Amino acid sequence: MDIHLPPDGFAGPVKRSITIAGHQTSISLEPVFWAALEGAAKAMSLPLSALVAEIDAVRVSHADPANLASALRTWLFTRP
């Protein structure tokens, strides 16, 4: 197995504030996840906050929902 350092190195979470349903919330994600979310939002012609709000709405509709950061990471890895 040949494991390499990512081009930008290993980076810890970066906290951002996003408005969801009219209130501010802070989300901590690694830069690679922020970049992937921004790319997905752009591909879907949505503002980043709108995409996060839609994912959050689906997340809270389930019994025992995961935290928002986990839901965002999972959505990124499982979207078509």
WOLIN-V475174 format. One record per residue. N is the residue number from 1. RES is the residue in one letter. PSI is psi as a letter, one per 40 degrees, with the letter a starting at -180 (* if undefined). BURIAL is I if it has 24 or more other ideal C-beta (glycine too) atoms within 12 Angstrom, else O. Layout:
n->N res->RES psi->PSI burial->BURIAL
n->N res->RES psi->PSI burial->BURIAL
This chain:
n->1 res->M psi->h burial->O
n->2 res->D psi->h burial->O
n->3 res->I psi->h burial->O
n->4 res->H psi->i burial->O
n->5 res->L psi->h burial->O
n->6 res->P psi->i burial->O
n->7 res->P psi->d burial->O
n->8 res->D psi->e burial->O
n->9 res->G psi->a burial->O
n->10 res->F psi->h burial->O
n->11 res->A psi->i burial->O
n->12 res->G psi->i burial->O
n->13 res->P psi->i burial->O
n->14 res->V psi->h burial->O
n->15 res->K psi->h burial->O
n->16 res->R psi->i burial->I
n->17 res->S psi->h burial->O
n->18 res->I psi->i burial->I
n->19 res->T psi->h burial->O
n->20 res->I psi->h burial->I
n->21 res->A psi->f burial->O
n->22 res->G psi->e burial->O
n->23 res->H psi->i burial->O
n->24 res->Q psi->h burial->O
n->25 res->T psi->i burial->O
n->26 res->S psi->h burial->O
n->27 res->I psi->h burial->I
n->28 res->S psi->h burial->O
n->29 res->L psi->i burial->I
n->30 res->E psi->i burial->I
n->31 res->P psi->d burial->O
n->32 res->V psi->d burial->O
n->33 res->F psi->d burial->I
n->34 res->W psi->d burial->I
n->35 res->A psi->d burial->O
n->36 res->A psi->d burial->O
n->37 res->L psi->d burial->I
n->38 res->E psi->d burial->I
n->39 res->G psi->d burial->O
n->40 res->A psi->d burial->I
n->41 res->A psi->d burial->I
n->42 res->K psi->d burial->O
n->43 res->A psi->d burial->O
n->44 res->M psi->e burial->O
n->45 res->S psi->f burial->O
n->46 res->L psi->i burial->O
n->47 res->P psi->i burial->O
n->48 res->L psi->d burial->I
n->49 res->S psi->d burial->I
n->50 res->A psi->d burial->O
n->51 res->L psi->d burial->I
n->52 res->V psi->d burial->I
n->53 res->A psi->d burial->I
n->54 res->E psi->d burial->I
n->55 res->I psi->d burial->I
n->56 res->D psi->d burial->I
n->57 res->A psi->d burial->O
n->58 res->V psi->d burial->O
n->59 res->R psi->d burial->I
n->60 res->V psi->e burial->O
n->61 res->S psi->e burial->O
n->62 res->H psi->i burial->O
n->63 res->A psi->h burial->O
n->64 res->D psi->g burial->O
n->65 res->P psi->i burial->O
n->66 res->A psi->i burial->O
n->67 res->N psi->i burial->O
n->68 res->L psi->d burial->I
n->69 res->A psi->d burial->I
n->70 res->S psi->d burial->O
n->71 res->A psi->d burial->I
n->72 res->L psi->d burial->I
n->73 res->R psi->d burial->I
n->74 res->T psi->d burial->O
n->75 res->W psi->d burial->I
n->76 res->L psi->d burial->I
n->77 res->F psi->e burial->O
n->78 res->T psi->e burial->O
n->79 res->R psi->i burial->O
n->80 res->P psi->* burial->O
